[in-house]
């Protein structure tokens, strides 16, 4: 599932969206002025993407 939220709206829900990413694998697209600005994704997903492109992983 992908949620879309404005940059101001996410300020009050960042903890909830971080939990949704971690526990449920949900991605959140953060928008500014109706345009995609950033994406909150699960760390495991991001790490897999980094490994697939040969860009390394997060240091422990």
C-alpha positions as CSV (number, residue, x, y, z in Angstrom):
1,X,0.0,0.0,0.0
2,X,1.2,3.5,-0.8
3,X,0.0,6.5,1.1
4,X,0.3,10.1,-0.2
5,X,0.6,13.0,2.3
6,X,1.4,16.7,2.1
7,X,4.6,17.8,3.7
8,X,2.7,19.7,6.4
9,X,0.3,16.9,7.1
10,X,3.1,14.3,7.6
11,X,4.6,16.4,10.4
12,X,1.9,15.3,12.8
13,X,1.9,11.7,11.6
14,X,5.6,10.9,11.0
15,X,5.7,8.4,13.9
16,X,2.7,6.6,12.6
17,X,4.0,6.5,9.0
18,X,7.4,5.3,10.2
19,X,5.7,2.5,12.1
20,X,3.6,1.7,9.0
21,X,6.8,1.5,6.9
22,X,8.6,-0.7,9.4
23,X,5.9,-3.1,10.5
24,X,3.6,-3.2,7.5
25,X,6.0,-2.4,4.6
26,X,4.0,0.6,3.6
27,X,5.5,3.4,1.5
28,X,4.5,7.0,2.0
29,X,5.0,9.6,-0.8
30,X,5.5,13.1,0.7
31,X,4.2,15.8,-1.5
32,X,4.9,19.5,-1.7
33,X,2.5,21.7,-3.6
34,X,0.9,18.5,-4.9
35,X,4.1,17.2,-6.4
36,X,6.1,14.2,-5.1
37,X,8.9,15.5,-2.9
38,X,10.2,12.6,-0.9
39,X,9.4,9.0,0.0
40,X,9.3,7.2,3.3
41,X,10.1,3.5,2.8
42,X,11.0,0.5,5.0
43,X,14.7,0.3,5.8
44,X,14.7,-3.3,4.6
45,X,13.3,-2.3,1.2
46,X,15.9,0.5,0.8
47,X,18.7,-1.8,1.8
48,X,17.6,-4.4,-0.8
49,X,17.6,-1.6,-3.5
50,X,21.1,-0.5,-2.5
51,X,22.4,-4.1,-2.7
52,X,20.8,-4.7,-6.1
53,X,22.4,-1.6,-7.5
54,X,25.8,-2.2,-5.9
55,X,25.7,0.9,-3.8
56,X,26.3,-0.8,-0.4
57,X,24.2,-1.0,2.7
58,X,23.7,0.9,6.0
59,X,26.6,0.5,8.4
60,X,25.6,-1.3,11.6
